[in-house]
């Protein structure tokens, strides 16, 4: 595994500091660090560490729920990880899918859980995350072979004095060298939304999403748009800045990562502050007139969300 150094150009001191990677002392320390700093992950609520699955099936390191209400199995390794981990991941995913009541019980026991999150406990979607300092190419080739969403997050920590830098890389599977049959993973698009929502509501949802896309593009914020089961998100790196989420069969709202005082000041002819979700650090803005509301009316609020997440 090649050594990685981080160079920090300190303008006030007119010098460059060479920051060498600082590994975690143990897997337990690594796991504790991620659990206590879950904001390093894309919007995800971590429920519990070291969950015993019963029937001697092993112990998932962490269980959580993401903002799209997937059950998340998080496996931590403080070493280079290869394809030998796949049977373990498959075992955990099958357990979560076939024993949703066990996960639901943990969820209900957690009094600080996000009240707005809606998990389909009868037919849950399961997402698996592996977090490690590095991965072997064999795992990148083979992780896409199992019929669950598998995210591989490479996490490296660099420390100098009292400053700490964390580098997170989402590793992508290697492209197929030959065509293969689609595994049937769900595609979230207009047709999918129309299965659960009214056609007029979906049209409004897609229109406002495109308006936000155009606004972000004009501003050159470099955000990535991603369609999910319950919302469309615009991300800076792996962090959500803002998006459009479903609030009911025929209703939707805007989701913005801004401080609560900023959000509470919103009230225009076509938009108003709805509520603030402390668990996700985000504001919900309600549309008062979907036929006339435009994203441009809230340009300053979108910019505040971008600056908040991008740190500019």
PyMOL commands that set and color helices and strands:
alter all, ss='L'
color gray80, all
select helices_A, chain A and resi 27-36+38-40+83-98+100-109+137-145+190-193+199-219+260-264+295-310
alter helices_A, ss='H'
color red, helices_A
select strands_A, chain A and resi 5-10+15-20+44-52+59-66+71-76+80-81+126-132+134-135+149-160+163-171+224-227+231-236+239-246+252-256+271-277+282-287
alter strands_A, ss='S'
color yellow, strands_A
deselect
rebuild
show_as cartoon
